[in-house]
């Protein structure tokens, strides 16, 4: 279980065998953001923290613990000069390598300029690769066609002059999934939205748990949630080299806590991207950088064909991984039946992509 004490990351370890708990060693001396606690089948686990190194650069610290919660190693990624590592996720490979994927940006900024992938061998030697958003082929596909064209033309004009176009996004990496001879990364771009108000004080009626934002009122503005723009999927070879990228636009989604909306399922070299919104399952099918099936909308229905389910945006409705290749959609629906009238129900639907 992870959290913060006086803005310092803290992870509590509990043993079901002994019934005892302890605060993990090696964490209490660093201010930073807790980005992941990754547990492996053998009971070992990694704790990833985004914090400054001895040079004042923001980087990612990886602390490995054995099954008893004793620290085994403490390694910091070594970013290039003027690059700051903001957020990351990790995974161990079958050949005992470790991959760390995340976003990088400028000094003291929550906005990222691109993604990085670090490969670390058992000796601790590391190699980092950086991919600016402007270098990705399909990153801007979520935009309308004319806007995407203008953005890409601007990138090409600056390339001809030997200049790089910088794009700033708030972006979270959610998953690194091994598949055959690739590693597939899934992340989502978002932005916080604020509403202006003339009222002096509202009180703390909301406190989002995020790596970027802790206050709901700033300079007379009220926090109106995180709005998601698109998900990005990237394929890497076993050495961390980018093979392809693709994207999935996210429409209308707003949440007050940062969480993963788009889920993925890999079947026969095809990737299904799915998320739930307004009682509809929204899906896109890709294969590497190609789109096999554009965005489709499948309503979550009841068994009775004459019943109507109201479309409504609510934070209660979610799509989550279940077991094997199954998902489950769950939440609250308002249902109208011609014979019995309206009712409000909690639902759970088992979903499998074919």
C-alpha positions as CSV (number, residue, x, y, z in Angstrom):
1,X,0.0,0.0,0.0
2,X,1.5,3.3,-1.1
3,X,0.9,6.9,-0.2
4,X,2.6,10.1,1.2
5,X,3.7,11.4,4.5
6,X,4.6,15.1,4.6
7,X,4.9,14.9,0.7
8,X,7.4,12.0,1.0
9,X,6.4,8.7,-0.7
10,X,5.8,5.9,1.7
11,X,5.0,2.2,1.0
12,X,3.6,-0.1,3.7
13,X,4.5,-3.8,3.5
14,X,2.2,-6.3,5.1
15,X,3.0,-10.1,5.5
16,X,0.0,-12.4,5.6
17,X,2.4,-15.1,6.9
18,X,3.5,-13.3,10.0
19,X,0.6,-10.8,10.3
20,X,3.2,-8.0,10.7
21,X,3.7,-4.8,8.7
22,X,6.5,-2.3,8.1
23,X,7.4,0.8,6.2
24,X,9.7,-0.1,3.3
25,X,13.3,1.0,3.8
26,X,14.9,3.3,1.4
27,X,12.0,5.7,0.8
28,X,11.8,8.2,3.6
29,X,14.6,10.5,2.5
30,X,13.3,11.5,-0.9
31,X,10.7,14.0,-2.0
32,X,9.0,12.8,-5.1
33,X,6.0,11.2,-6.8
34,X,5.2,7.5,-6.3
35,X,4.5,6.3,-9.9
36,X,4.3,2.5,-9.5
37,X,4.4,-0.5,-7.2
38,X,5.0,-3.5,-9.5
39,X,4.7,-7.0,-8.0
40,X,6.1,-10.1,-9.7
41,X,4.9,-13.7,-9.5
42,X,7.9,-14.7,-7.3
43,X,6.9,-12.1,-4.6
44,X,9.6,-9.6,-5.4
45,X,8.5,-6.1,-6.4
46,X,9.7,-2.8,-7.7
47,X,8.8,0.7,-6.4
48,X,9.2,3.5,-8.9
49,X,9.6,7.1,-7.7
50,X,10.0,10.2,-9.8
51,X,12.4,12.5,-8.0
52,X,15.5,14.6,-8.5
53,X,18.9,13.1,-8.8
54,X,22.2,14.5,-7.4
55,X,22.5,16.9,-10.4
56,X,19.0,18.3,-9.8
57,X,17.5,16.5,-12.8
58,X,14.0,14.9,-12.4
59,X,14.5,11.2,-13.0
60,X,13.0,7.8,-12.1
61,X,14.4,5.8,-9.2
62,X,13.8,2.1,-9.2
63,X,14.0,0.3,-5.9
64,X,13.7,-3.5,-6.0
65,X,12.6,-5.5,-2.9
66,X,12.6,-9.2,-2.1
67,X,9.5,-11.1,-1.0
68,X,10.2,-10.1,2.6
69,X,10.2,-6.4,1.8
70,X,14.0,-6.0,2.1
71,X,15.6,-3.7,-0.4
72,X,17.9,-5.4,-2.9
73,X,18.8,-2.6,-5.3
74,X,18.4,1.2,-5.8
75,X,18.9,2.4,-9.3
76,X,18.3,5.8,-10.9
77,X,17.9,6.3,-14.6
78,X,20.5,8.6,-16.1
79,X,18.7,11.0,-18.5
80,X,20.4,13.1,-21.2
81,X,21.3,16.6,-20.3
82,X,18.2,19.0,-20.3
83,X,15.8,16.0,-20.3
84,X,13.8,15.4,-17.2
85,X,11.9,12.1,-16.6
86,X,8.4,12.8,-15.2
87,X,6.6,9.5,-15.0
88,X,7.3,5.9,-15.7
89,X,6.2,2.2,-15.6
90,X,8.4,-0.8,-15.6
91,X,8.3,-4.5,-16.5
92,X,10.9,-7.3,-16.3
93,X,11.5,-9.3,-19.4
94,X,12.0,-13.1,-19.8
95,X,15.8,-12.7,-20.2
96,X,16.0,-10.8,-16.9
97,X,16.2,-7.4,-18.5
98,X,14.1,-4.5,-17.2
99,X,12.2,-2.1,-19.4
100,X,11.1,1.3,-18.1
101,X,8.7,3.4,-20.2
102,X,7.5,6.9,-19.4
103,X,7.5,10.6,-20.4
104,X,10.1,13.3,-20.4
105,X,9.9,17.1,-20.4
106,X,11.7,20.3,-19.4
107,X,12.8,21.4,-16.0
108,X,10.1,21.9,-13.3
109,X,7.2,21.2,-15.8
110,X,4.3,18.8,-15.6
111,X,4.0,18.8,-19.4
112,X,5.9,16.2,-21.3
113,X,7.5,16.6,-24.8
114,X,7.7,12.9,-25.6
115,X,8.1,9.3,-24.4
116,X,11.2,7.4,-23.4
117,X,12.1,3.8,-23.1
118,X,15.0,2.5,-21.0
119,X,16.4,-1.0,-21.1
120,X,18.5,-2.1,-18.2
121,X,20.5,-5.3,-18.2
122,X,21.2,-7.4,-15.0
123,X,24.5,-5.6,-14.4
124,X,22.7,-2.3,-14.2
125,X,23.9,-0.9,-17.6
126,X,21.1,1.2,-19.1
127,X,20.2,2.5,-22.5
128,X,17.6,5.3,-23.0
129,X,15.8,6.1,-26.2
130,X,13.7,9.2,-26.6
131,X,10.7,9.8,-28.9
132,X,9.3,13.3,-29.3
133,X,5.6,13.5,-30.0
134,X,6.3,15.2,-33.3
135,X,8.3,12.2,-34.5
136,X,5.4,9.8,-34.1
137,X,3.5,8.9,-37.2
138,X,-0.1,8.7,-35.8
139,X,0.1,10.7,-32.5
140,X,-2.1,13.5,-33.9
141,X,-4.8,11.3,-35.5
142,X,-7.2,12.3,-32.8
143,X,-7.4,15.7,-34.3
144,X,-9.8,16.7,-37.1
145,X,-8.2,16.0,-40.6
146,X,-7.5,19.6,-41.4
147,X,-5.9,20.4,-38.1
148,X,-3.8,17.2,-38.2
149,X,-2.6,18.2,-41.7
150,X,-1.6,21.7,-40.6
151,X,0.3,20.3,-37.6
152,X,2.2,17.8,-39.8
153,X,3.0,20.4,-42.4
154,X,4.4,22.6,-39.7
155,X,6.6,19.7,-38.4
156,X,8.0,19.1,-41.9
157,X,8.7,22.8,-42.5
158,X,10.7,23.0,-39.4
159,X,12.5,19.7,-40.2
160,X,13.7,21.2,-43.5
161,X,15.2,24.1,-41.6
162,X,16.9,21.7,-39.2
163,X,14.6,22.5,-36.3
164,X,12.5,20.3,-34.1
165,X,8.8,21.2,-33.2
166,X,8.1,20.9,-29.5
167,X,4.7,19.7,-28.3
168,X,3.7,19.8,-24.7
169,X,1.2,17.2,-23.4
170,X,0.1,15.8,-20.0
171,X,0.5,12.1,-20.6
172,X,0.4,9.0,-18.5
173,X,1.9,5.6,-19.4
174,X,-0.4,2.8,-18.1
175,X,0.8,-0.5,-19.4
176,X,3.7,-2.3,-21.0
177,X,2.5,-5.6,-22.5
178,X,4.8,-8.3,-23.9
179,X,3.5,-10.0,-27.1
180,X,5.7,-12.3,-29.2
181,X,8.8,-10.4,-30.1
182,X,7.4,-7.0,-29.1
183,X,6.5,-4.9,-26.2
184,X,3.4,-2.8,-26.6
185,X,2.9,0.4,-24.6
186,X,-0.4,2.0,-23.9
187,X,-0.9,5.5,-22.5
188,X,-3.3,8.4,-22.5
189,X,-3.2,12.2,-23.0
190,X,-5.3,14.5,-20.9
191,X,-5.6,18.1,-19.7
192,X,-7.0,19.6,-16.5
193,X,-9.8,22.1,-17.1
194,X,-10.8,25.0,-14.9
195,X,-13.8,27.2,-14.6
196,X,-13.6,30.9,-13.7
197,X,-15.6,32.2,-10.8
198,X,-16.0,35.4,-8.9
199,X,-16.8,33.7,-5.6
200,X,-13.9,34.1,-3.1
201,X,-14.0,30.7,-1.4
202,X,-15.7,27.3,-2.0
203,X,-14.0,25.1,0.6
204,X,-12.3,21.8,-0.2
205,X,-15.2,19.7,-1.5
206,X,-12.9,17.7,-3.8
207,X,-9.3,16.5,-3.6
208,X,-8.1,14.6,-6.7
209,X,-5.4,12.0,-6.2
210,X,-3.0,12.5,-9.0
211,X,0.7,12.9,-9.8
212,X,0.2,16.4,-11.2
213,X,-2.6,18.2,-9.4
214,X,-3.6,18.5,-5.8
215,X,-5.6,21.8,-5.5
216,X,-9.1,22.4,-6.9
217,X,-9.1,26.2,-6.6
218,X,-6.3,28.2,-8.0
219,X,-6.4,32.0,-8.8
220,X,-10.1,32.1,-8.5
221,X,-10.7,29.1,-10.7
222,X,-12.5,25.8,-9.9
223,X,-11.1,22.5,-11.1
224,X,-13.6,20.9,-13.6
225,X,-11.9,17.6,-14.0
226,X,-9.4,15.9,-16.3
227,X,-10.5,15.7,-19.9
228,X,-9.0,13.0,-22.1
229,X,-8.0,13.5,-25.7
230,X,-6.6,10.2,-27.0
231,X,-4.8,7.0,-26.2
232,X,-1.5,6.1,-27.8
233,X,-0.3,2.6,-28.6
234,X,3.3,1.9,-29.5
235,X,5.2,-1.2,-30.4
236,X,8.9,-1.7,-29.5
237,X,11.3,-4.5,-30.3
238,X,13.2,-6.4,-27.6
239,X,15.9,-3.7,-27.5
240,X,13.5,-0.9,-27.0
241,X,13.5,0.5,-30.6
242,X,10.2,1.9,-31.8
243,X,8.6,-0.2,-34.5
244,X,5.2,1.6,-35.0
245,X,2.6,3.8,-33.3
246,X,-1.1,4.3,-33.4
247,X,-3.8,6.2,-31.5
248,X,-7.4,6.1,-30.4
249,X,-9.4,9.3,-29.9
250,X,-11.3,9.6,-26.7
251,X,-14.4,11.7,-26.8
252,X,-16.2,13.5,-24.0
253,X,-14.6,11.6,-21.1
254,X,-14.1,13.6,-18.0
255,X,-12.9,12.4,-14.6
256,X,-11.9,13.9,-11.3
257,X,-9.1,11.3,-10.7
258,X,-6.5,10.2,-13.1
259,X,-7.1,6.7,-14.2
260,X,-6.9,4.4,-17.2
261,X,-9.9,4.5,-19.5
262,X,-8.8,2.7,-22.6
263,X,-8.0,-1.0,-22.3
264,X,-6.4,-3.3,-24.8
265,X,-6.8,-6.9,-25.9
266,X,-4.4,-8.6,-28.4
267,X,-5.9,-11.4,-30.5
268,X,-4.2,-12.9,-33.6
269,X,-1.8,-10.0,-34.0
270,X,-4.8,-7.5,-33.9
271,X,-5.2,-5.1,-31.0
272,X,-8.7,-4.2,-29.8
273,X,-8.8,-0.8,-28.0
274,X,-11.9,-0.4,-25.8
275,X,-13.5,2.1,-23.3
276,X,-16.9,2.6,-21.8
277,X,-18.8,5.9,-21.9
278,X,-22.5,6.7,-21.6
279,X,-23.4,3.0,-21.5
280,X,-21.7,2.4,-24.8
281,X,-18.7,0.3,-25.4
282,X,-16.4,2.2,-27.8
283,X,-14.0,0.1,-29.8
284,X,-11.2,0.5,-32.4
285,X,-9.3,-2.4,-34.0
286,X,-5.7,-1.9,-35.2
287,X,-2.8,-3.9,-36.4
288,X,0.5,-2.1,-35.8
289,X,0.1,1.3,-37.5
290,X,-2.9,0.3,-39.6
291,X,-6.6,0.8,-38.6
292,X,-8.5,-2.4,-39.4
293,X,-11.8,-1.2,-38.0
294,X,-12.7,2.4,-37.2
295,X,-14.4,3.5,-34.0
296,X,-17.6,1.6,-33.3
297,X,-20.3,2.1,-30.6
298,X,-22.0,-0.9,-28.9
299,X,-24.6,-0.1,-26.3
300,X,-24.7,-2.1,-23.0
301,X,-28.3,-3.5,-23.1
302,X,-30.5,-5.6,-20.9
303,X,-31.9,-8.9,-22.0
304,X,-35.3,-7.5,-22.7
305,X,-35.4,-6.0,-26.2
306,X,-38.2,-3.5,-25.3
307,X,-36.3,-1.9,-22.5
308,X,-34.5,1.4,-23.1
309,X,-31.3,2.3,-21.3
310,X,-30.7,6.0,-20.8
311,X,-27.4,7.4,-22.1
312,X,-25.8,9.3,-19.4
313,X,-22.2,10.4,-18.5
314,X,-21.3,9.1,-15.1
315,X,-18.0,8.3,-13.3
316,X,-19.7,5.2,-11.9
317,X,-19.6,3.3,-15.2
318,X,-16.2,1.5,-15.8
319,X,-14.6,-1.1,-18.0
320,X,-12.0,-3.2,-16.3
321,X,-9.8,-6.3,-16.9
322,X,-11.2,-9.5,-15.5
323,X,-9.5,-12.8,-16.1
324,X,-7.8,-14.3,-19.2
325,X,-9.2,-12.3,-22.2
326,X,-12.4,-11.2,-20.4
327,X,-13.4,-7.7,-19.4
328,X,-16.3,-6.6,-17.2
329,X,-18.3,-3.5,-17.6
330,X,-20.0,-2.3,-14.4
331,X,-21.9,0.7,-13.2
332,X,-25.4,2.2,-12.8
333,X,-28.1,2.4,-15.5
334,X,-31.5,4.0,-15.7
335,X,-33.8,1.6,-17.5
336,X,-37.3,2.3,-18.9
337,X,-39.7,-0.6,-19.4
338,X,-43.0,0.1,-21.1
339,X,-44.8,-2.2,-18.7
340,X,-43.1,-1.5,-15.3
341,X,-41.8,2.0,-15.7
342,X,-38.4,3.3,-14.7
343,X,-35.9,1.7,-12.5
344,X,-32.2,2.4,-11.6
345,X,-29.9,-0.7,-11.3
346,X,-26.3,-1.7,-10.7
347,X,-25.1,-3.8,-13.6
348,X,-22.1,-6.1,-14.3
349,X,-21.6,-7.4,-17.9
350,X,-19.0,-9.9,-18.9
351,X,-17.3,-8.9,-22.2
352,X,-15.0,-10.8,-24.5
353,X,-13.5,-9.5,-27.8
354,X,-13.6,-12.0,-30.6
